[in-house]
Amino acid sequence: MVGVLRSTYDRKTGKCLSREIIEVLDMTDKEFYAPIVEIEAKCIMEKLAKERKEKNV
């Protein structure tokens, strides 16, 4: 289970004014982590491609 949390912060002080769970979702670990893995994998692949390109120049 994953809770969707709404937090309100004071822009001047940065302090948290309130937090509330607005929704509870039932999802698998794969559904939860898939977007994070996709983003990180893309960044890693771009860095590797850049390094390869720099070595070949």
PDB file with one MODEL, atoms N, CA, C and O in Angstrom:
MODEL        1
ATOM      1  N   MET A   1       0.835  -1.187   0.000  1.00  0.00           N
ATOM      2  CA  MET A   1       0.000   0.000   0.000  1.00  0.00           C
ATOM      3  C   MET A   1       0.877   1.247   0.000  1.00  0.00           C
ATOM      4  O   MET A   1       1.955   1.280   0.593  1.00  0.00           O
ATOM      5  N   VAL A   2       0.377   2.266  -0.684  1.00  0.00           N
ATOM      6  CA  VAL A   2       1.087   3.532  -0.772  1.00  0.00           C
ATOM      7  C   VAL A   2       0.095   4.636  -0.465  1.00  0.00           C
ATOM      8  O   VAL A   2      -1.022   4.632  -0.982  1.00  0.00           O
ATOM      9  N   GLY A   3       0.489   5.570   0.363  1.00  0.00           N
ATOM     10  CA  GLY A   3      -0.359   6.715   0.668  1.00  0.00           C
ATOM     11  C   GLY A   3       0.068   7.932  -0.119  1.00  0.00           C
ATOM     12  O   GLY A   3       1.258   8.206  -0.267  1.00  0.00           O
ATOM     13  N   VAL A   4      -0.919   8.663  -0.626  1.00  0.00           N
ATOM     14  CA  VAL A   4      -0.638   9.929  -1.301  1.00  0.00           C
ATOM     15  C   VAL A   4      -0.724  11.006  -0.227  1.00  0.00           C
ATOM     16  O   VAL A   4      -1.779  11.217   0.371  1.00  0.00           O
ATOM     17  N   LEU A   5       0.387  11.679   0.009  1.00  0.00           N
ATOM     18  CA  LEU A   5       0.501  12.635   1.099  1.00  0.00           C
ATOM     19  C   LEU A   5       0.476  14.062   0.568  1.00  0.00           C
ATOM     20  O   LEU A   5       1.214  14.397  -0.359  1.00  0.00           O
ATOM     21  N   ARG A   6      -0.364  14.894   1.148  1.00  0.00           N
ATOM     22  CA  ARG A   6      -0.395  16.318   0.804  1.00  0.00           C
ATOM     23  C   ARG A   6       0.274  17.077   1.941  1.00  0.00           C
ATOM     24  O   ARG A   6      -0.138  16.976   3.097  1.00  0.00           O
ATOM     25  N   SER A   7       1.311  17.839   1.602  1.00  0.00           N
ATOM     26  CA  SER A   7       2.036  18.631   2.592  1.00  0.00           C
ATOM     27  C   SER A   7       1.954  20.096   2.207  1.00  0.00           C
ATOM     28  O   SER A   7       2.043  20.442   1.030  1.00  0.00           O
ATOM     29  N   THR A   8       1.785  20.953   3.201  1.00  0.00           N
ATOM     30  CA  THR A   8       1.759  22.392   2.974  1.00  0.00           C
ATOM     31  C   THR A   8       2.928  23.005   3.731  1.00  0.00           C
ATOM     32  O   THR A   8       3.107  22.768   4.926  1.00  0.00           O
ATOM     33  N   TYR A   9       3.731  23.808   3.008  1.00  0.00           N
ATOM     34  CA  TYR A   9       4.922  24.426   3.597  1.00  0.00           C
ATOM     35  C   TYR A   9       4.821  25.941   3.540  1.00  0.00           C
ATOM     36  O   TYR A   9       4.240  26.500   2.610  1.00  0.00           O
ATOM     37  N   ASP A  10       5.393  26.603   4.544  1.00  0.00           N
ATOM     38  CA  ASP A  10       5.511  28.057   4.545  1.00  0.00           C
ATOM     39  C   ASP A  10       6.684  28.418   3.646  1.00  0.00           C
ATOM     40  O   ASP A  10       7.800  27.947   3.864  1.00  0.00           O
ATOM     41  N   ARG A  11       6.445  29.244   2.646  1.00  0.00           N
ATOM     42  CA  ARG A  11       7.504  29.580   1.686  1.00  0.00           C
ATOM     43  C   ARG A  11       8.634  30.392   2.306  1.00  0.00           C
ATOM     44  O   ARG A  11       9.779  30.284   1.867  1.00  0.00           O
ATOM     45  N   LYS A  12       8.342  31.186   3.296  1.00  0.00           N
ATOM     46  CA  LYS A  12       9.386  32.016   3.915  1.00  0.00           C
ATOM     47  C   LYS A  12      10.271  31.210   4.856  1.00  0.00           C
ATOM     48  O   LYS A  12      11.496  31.334   4.822  1.00  0.00           O
ATOM     49  N   THR A  13       9.657  30.391   5.688  1.00  0.00           N
ATOM     50  CA  THR A  13      10.424  29.661   6.697  1.00  0.00           C
ATOM     51  C   THR A  13      10.798  28.248   6.263  1.00  0.00           C
ATOM     52  O   THR A  13      11.757  27.677   6.782  1.00  0.00           O
ATOM     53  N   GLY A  14      10.057  27.682   5.323  1.00  0.00           N
ATOM     54  CA  GLY A  14      10.303  26.313   4.891  1.00  0.00           C
ATOM     55  C   GLY A  14       9.741  25.272   5.844  1.00  0.00           C
ATOM     56  O   GLY A  14       9.964  24.076   5.662  1.00  0.00           O
ATOM     57  N   LYS A  15       9.013  25.722   6.863  1.00  0.00           N
ATOM     58  CA  LYS A  15       8.451  24.790   7.838  1.00  0.00           C
ATOM     59  C   LYS A  15       7.182  24.144   7.290  1.00  0.00           C
ATOM     60  O   LYS A  15       6.406  24.766   6.566  1.00  0.00           O
ATOM     61  N   CYS A  16       6.998  22.891   7.654  1.00  0.00           N
ATOM     62  CA  CYS A  16       5.802  22.158   7.261  1.00  0.00           C
ATOM     63  C   CYS A  16       4.638  22.623   8.130  1.00  0.00           C
ATOM     64  O   CYS A  16       4.701  22.550   9.357  1.00  0.00           O
ATOM     65  N   LEU A  17       3.575  23.102   7.483  1.00  0.00           N
ATOM     66  CA  LEU A  17       2.410  23.585   8.213  1.00  0.00           C
ATOM     67  C   LEU A  17       1.388  22.477   8.441  1.00  0.00           C
ATOM     68  O   LEU A  17       0.745  22.430   9.490  1.00  0.00           O
ATOM     69  N   SER A  18       1.238  21.590   7.467  1.00  0.00           N
ATOM     70  CA  SER A  18       0.288  20.491   7.632  1.00  0.00           C
ATOM     71  C   SER A  18       0.635  19.341   6.700  1.00  0.00           C
ATOM     72  O   SER A  18       1.280  19.522   5.667  1.00  0.00           O
ATOM     73  N   ARG A  19       0.192  18.164   7.091  1.00  0.00           N
ATOM     74  CA  ARG A  19       0.345  16.956   6.286  1.00  0.00           C
ATOM     75  C   ARG A  19      -0.910  16.126   6.450  1.00  0.00           C
ATOM     76  O   ARG A  19      -1.425  15.966   7.557  1.00  0.00           O
ATOM     77  N   GLU A  20      -1.401  15.595   5.330  1.00  0.00           N
ATOM     78  CA  GLU A  20      -2.553  14.715   5.415  1.00  0.00           C
ATOM     79  C   GLU A  20      -2.489  13.672   4.304  1.00  0.00           C
ATOM     80  O   GLU A  20      -2.052  13.958   3.189  1.00  0.00           O
ATOM     81  N   ILE A  21      -2.925  12.475   4.622  1.00  0.00           N
ATOM     82  CA  ILE A  21      -3.008  11.423   3.615  1.00  0.00           C
ATOM     83  C   ILE A  21      -4.328  11.625   2.894  1.00  0.00           C
ATOM     84  O   ILE A  21      -5.396  11.575   3.504  1.00  0.00           O
ATOM     85  N   ILE A  22      -4.244  11.855   1.578  1.00  0.00           N
ATOM     86  CA  ILE A  22      -5.467  12.133   0.825  1.00  0.00           C
ATOM     87  C   ILE A  22      -5.975  10.921   0.058  1.00  0.00           C
ATOM     88  O   ILE A  22      -7.121  10.901  -0.389  1.00  0.00           O
ATOM     89  N   GLU A  23      -5.122   9.907  -0.095  1.00  0.00           N
ATOM     90  CA  GLU A  23      -5.540   8.710  -0.817  1.00  0.00           C
ATOM     91  C   GLU A  23      -4.601   7.563  -0.463  1.00  0.00           C
ATOM     92  O   GLU A  23      -3.406   7.765  -0.246  1.00  0.00           O
ATOM     93  N   VAL A  24      -5.155   6.371  -0.408  1.00  0.00           N
ATOM     94  CA  VAL A  24      -4.354   5.173  -0.181  1.00  0.00           C
ATOM     95  C   VAL A  24      -4.497   4.296  -1.421  1.00  0.00           C
ATOM     96  O   VAL A  24      -5.605   3.945  -1.824  1.00  0.00           O
ATOM     97  N   LEU A  25      -3.362   3.950  -2.014  1.00  0.00           N
ATOM     98  CA  LEU A  25      -3.358   3.150  -3.232  1.00  0.00           C
ATOM     99  C   LEU A  25      -2.769   1.778  -2.953  1.00  0.00           C
ATOM    100  O   LEU A  25      -1.838   1.643  -2.158  1.00  0.00           O
ATOM    101  N   ASP A  26      -3.308   0.775  -3.602  1.00  0.00           N
ATOM    102  CA  ASP A  26      -2.762  -0.570  -3.495  1.00  0.00           C
ATOM    103  C   ASP A  26      -2.000  -0.853  -4.780  1.00  0.00           C
ATOM    104  O   ASP A  26      -2.596  -1.022  -5.843  1.00  0.00           O
ATOM    105  N   MET A  27      -0.674  -0.902  -4.672  1.00  0.00           N
ATOM    106  CA  MET A  27       0.148  -1.175  -5.848  1.00  0.00           C
ATOM    107  C   MET A  27       1.303  -2.085  -5.481  1.00  0.00           C
ATOM    108  O   MET A  27       1.721  -2.163  -4.325  1.00  0.00           O
ATOM    109  N   THR A  28       1.805  -2.768  -6.492  1.00  0.00           N
ATOM    110  CA  THR A  28       2.926  -3.681  -6.275  1.00  0.00           C
ATOM    111  C   THR A  28       4.225  -2.887  -6.215  1.00  0.00           C
ATOM    112  O   THR A  28       4.274  -1.713  -6.583  1.00  0.00           O
ATOM    113  N   ASP A  29       5.273  -3.552  -5.745  1.00  0.00           N
ATOM    114  CA  ASP A  29       6.596  -2.917  -5.728  1.00  0.00           C
ATOM    115  C   ASP A  29       7.023  -2.549  -7.138  1.00  0.00           C
ATOM    116  O   ASP A  29       7.618  -1.493  -7.355  1.00  0.00           O
ATOM    117  N   LYS A  30       6.722  -3.418  -8.098  1.00  0.00           N
ATOM    118  CA  LYS A  30       7.107  -3.162  -9.488  1.00  0.00           C
ATOM    119  C   LYS A  30       6.440  -1.884  -9.999  1.00  0.00           C
ATOM    120  O   LYS A  30       7.094  -1.067 -10.647  1.00  0.00           O
ATOM    121  N   GLU A  31       5.156  -1.703  -9.718  1.00  0.00           N
ATOM    122  CA  GLU A  31       4.444  -0.493 -10.149  1.00  0.00           C
ATOM    123  C   GLU A  31       5.016   0.752  -9.473  1.00  0.00           C
ATOM    124  O   GLU A  31       5.092   1.816 -10.086  1.00  0.00           O
ATOM    125  N   PHE A  32       5.414   0.616  -8.219  1.00  0.00           N
ATOM    126  CA  PHE A  32       5.934   1.754  -7.467  1.00  0.00           C
ATOM    127  C   PHE A  32       7.315   2.176  -7.964  1.00  0.00           C
ATOM    128  O   PHE A  32       7.572   3.364  -8.163  1.00  0.00           O
ATOM    129  N   TYR A  33       8.205   1.200  -8.163  1.00  0.00           N
ATOM    130  CA  TYR A  33       9.591   1.512  -8.502  1.00  0.00           C
ATOM    131  C   TYR A  33       9.853   1.689  -9.996  1.00  0.00           C
ATOM    132  O   TYR A  33      10.873   2.271 -10.364  1.00  0.00           O
ATOM    133  N   ALA A  34       8.971   1.210 -10.862  1.00  0.00           N
ATOM    134  CA  ALA A  34       9.203   1.261 -12.309  1.00  0.00           C
ATOM    135  C   ALA A  34       9.520   2.666 -12.823  1.00  0.00           C
ATOM    136  O   ALA A  34      10.490   2.810 -13.567  1.00  0.00           O
ATOM    137  N   PRO A  35       8.760   3.712 -12.472  1.00  0.00           N
ATOM    138  CA  PRO A  35       9.094   5.049 -12.976  1.00  0.00           C
ATOM    139  C   PRO A  35      10.464   5.538 -12.506  1.00  0.00           C
ATOM    140  O   PRO A  35      11.185   6.186 -13.265  1.00  0.00           O
ATOM    141  N   ILE A  36      10.819   5.236 -11.278  1.00  0.00           N
ATOM    142  CA  ILE A  36      12.118   5.658 -10.739  1.00  0.00           C
ATOM    143  C   ILE A  36      13.241   4.963 -11.498  1.00  0.00           C
ATOM    144  O   ILE A  36      14.227   5.596 -11.876  1.00  0.00           O
ATOM    145  N   VAL A  37      13.090   3.670 -11.716  1.00  0.00           N
ATOM    146  CA  VAL A  37      14.111   2.900 -12.426  1.00  0.00           C
ATOM    147  C   VAL A  37      14.251   3.398 -13.859  1.00  0.00           C
ATOM    148  O   VAL A  37      15.367   3.516 -14.364  1.00  0.00           O
ATOM    149  N   GLU A  38      13.134   3.693 -14.518  1.00  0.00           N
ATOM    150  CA  GLU A  38      13.185   4.190 -15.899  1.00  0.00           C
ATOM    151  C   GLU A  38      13.955   5.506 -15.983  1.00  0.00           C
ATOM    152  O   GLU A  38      14.788   5.682 -16.873  1.00  0.00           O
ATOM    153  N   ILE A  39      13.684   6.419 -15.071  1.00  0.00           N
ATOM    154  CA  ILE A  39      14.355   7.724 -15.077  1.00  0.00           C
ATOM    155  C   ILE A  39      15.848   7.559 -14.812  1.00  0.00           C
ATOM    156  O   ILE A  39      16.675   8.133 -15.520  1.00  0.00           O
ATOM    157  N   GLU A  40      16.189   6.779 -13.796  1.00  0.00           N
ATOM    158  CA  GLU A  40      17.600   6.579 -13.453  1.00  0.00           C
ATOM    159  C   GLU A  40      18.342   5.853 -14.569  1.00  0.00           C
ATOM    160  O   GLU A  40      19.477   6.204 -14.894  1.00  0.00           O
ATOM    161  N   ALA A  41      17.707   4.844 -15.156  1.00  0.00           N
ATOM    162  CA  ALA A  41      18.349   4.097 -16.241  1.00  0.00           C
ATOM    163  C   ALA A  41      18.627   5.010 -17.427  1.00  0.00           C
ATOM    164  O   ALA A  41      19.681   4.912 -18.056  1.00  0.00           O
ATOM    165  N   LYS A  42      17.696   5.888 -17.732  1.00  0.00           N
ATOM    166  CA  LYS A  42      17.881   6.828 -18.843  1.00  0.00           C
ATOM    167  C   LYS A  42      19.083   7.739 -18.570  1.00  0.00           C
ATOM    168  O   LYS A  42      19.914   7.953 -19.453  1.00  0.00           O
ATOM    169  N   CYS A  43      19.173   8.267 -17.359  1.00  0.00           N
ATOM    170  CA  CYS A  43      20.297   9.141 -16.996  1.00  0.00           C
ATOM    171  C   CYS A  43      21.627   8.393 -17.093  1.00  0.00           C
ATOM    172  O   CYS A  43      22.605   8.926 -17.618  1.00  0.00           O
ATOM    173  N   ILE A  44      21.663   7.174 -16.595  1.00  0.00           N
ATOM    174  CA  ILE A  44      22.891   6.379 -16.639  1.00  0.00           C
ATOM    175  C   ILE A  44      23.297   6.104 -18.081  1.00  0.00           C
ATOM    176  O   ILE A  44      24.470   6.235 -18.432  1.00  0.00           O
ATOM    177  N   MET A  45      22.335   5.725 -18.916  1.00  0.00           N
ATOM    178  CA  MET A  45      22.639   5.428 -20.320  1.00  0.00           C
ATOM    179  C   MET A  45      23.150   6.670 -21.046  1.00  0.00           C
ATOM    180  O   MET A  45      24.065   6.575 -21.864  1.00  0.00           O
ATOM    181  N   GLU A  46      22.565   7.839 -20.752  1.00  0.00           N
ATOM    182  CA  GLU A  46      23.026   9.084 -21.374  1.00  0.00           C
ATOM    183  C   GLU A  46      24.460   9.412 -20.949  1.00  0.00           C
ATOM    184  O   GLU A  46      25.276   9.826 -21.773  1.00  0.00           O
ATOM    185  N   LYS A  47      24.762   9.226 -19.667  1.00  0.00           N
ATOM    186  CA  LYS A  47      26.123   9.486 -19.179  1.00  0.00           C
ATOM    187  C   LYS A  47      27.130   8.536 -19.814  1.00  0.00           C
ATOM    188  O   LYS A  47      28.222   8.953 -20.201  1.00  0.00           O
ATOM    189  N   LEU A  48      26.769   7.264 -19.920  1.00  0.00           N
ATOM    190  CA  LEU A  48      27.664   6.294 -20.546  1.00  0.00           C
ATOM    191  C   LEU A  48      27.900   6.630 -22.014  1.00  0.00           C
ATOM    192  O   LEU A  48      29.027   6.538 -22.501  1.00  0.00           O
ATOM    193  N   ALA A  49      26.846   7.017 -22.715  1.00  0.00           N
ATOM    194  CA  ALA A  49      26.982   7.382 -24.128  1.00  0.00           C
ATOM    195  C   ALA A  49      27.880   8.602 -24.276  1.00  0.00           C
ATOM    196  O   ALA A  49      28.689   8.670 -25.201  1.00  0.00           O
ATOM    197  N   LYS A  50      27.743   9.562 -23.371  1.00  0.00           N
ATOM    198  CA  LYS A  50      28.569  10.771 -23.410  1.00  0.00           C
ATOM    199  C   LYS A  50      30.037  10.420 -23.166  1.00  0.00           C
ATOM    200  O   LYS A  50      30.922  10.931 -23.853  1.00  0.00           O
ATOM    201  N   GLU A  51      30.293   9.551 -22.189  1.00  0.00           N
ATOM    202  CA  GLU A  51      31.666   9.132 -21.883  1.00  0.00           C
ATOM    203  C   GLU A  51      32.290   8.393 -23.065  1.00  0.00           C
ATOM    204  O   GLU A  51      33.454   8.619 -23.394  1.00  0.00           O
ATOM    205  N   ARG A  52      31.522   7.515 -23.699  1.00  0.00           N
ATOM    206  CA  ARG A  52      32.028   6.789 -24.868  1.00  0.00           C
ATOM    207  C   ARG A  52      32.366   7.746 -26.000  1.00  0.00           C
ATOM    208  O   ARG A  52      33.387   7.603 -26.673  1.00  0.00           O
ATOM    209  N   LYS A  53      31.495   8.718 -26.196  1.00  0.00           N
ATOM    210  CA  LYS A  53      31.702   9.697 -27.266  1.00  0.00           C
ATOM    211  C   LYS A  53      32.969  10.516 -27.002  1.00  0.00           C
ATOM    212  O   LYS A  53      33.745  10.779 -27.920  1.00  0.00           O
ATOM    213  N   GLU A  54      33.173  10.916 -25.741  1.00  0.00           N
ATOM    214  CA  GLU A  54      34.359  11.701 -25.380  1.00  0.00           C
ATOM    215  C   GLU A  54      35.636  10.878 -25.554  1.00  0.00           C
ATOM    216  O   GLU A  54      36.664  11.426 -25.949  1.00  0.00           O
ATOM    217  N   LYS A  55      35.594   9.587 -25.271  1.00  0.00           N
ATOM    218  CA  LYS A  55      36.768   8.725 -25.420  1.00  0.00           C
ATOM    219  C   LYS A  55      37.111   8.515 -26.893  1.00  0.00           C
ATOM    220  O   LYS A  55      38.283   8.382 -27.246  1.00  0.00           O
ATOM    221  N   ASN A  56      36.106   8.485 -27.742  1.00  0.00           N
ATOM    222  CA  ASN A  56      36.325   8.246 -29.168  1.00  0.00           C
ATOM    223  C   ASN A  56      36.787   9.487 -29.916  1.00  0.00           C
ATOM    224  O   ASN A  56      37.285   9.382 -31.037  1.00  0.00           O
ATOM    225  N   VAL A  57      36.629  10.649 -29.319  1.00  0.00           N
ATOM    226  CA  VAL A  57      37.013  11.889 -30.015  1.00  0.00           C
ATOM    227  C   VAL A  57      38.471  12.173 -29.871  1.00  0.00           C
ATOM    228  O   VAL A  57      38.959  13.175 -30.394  1.00  0.00           O
TER     229      VAL A  57
ENDMDL
END
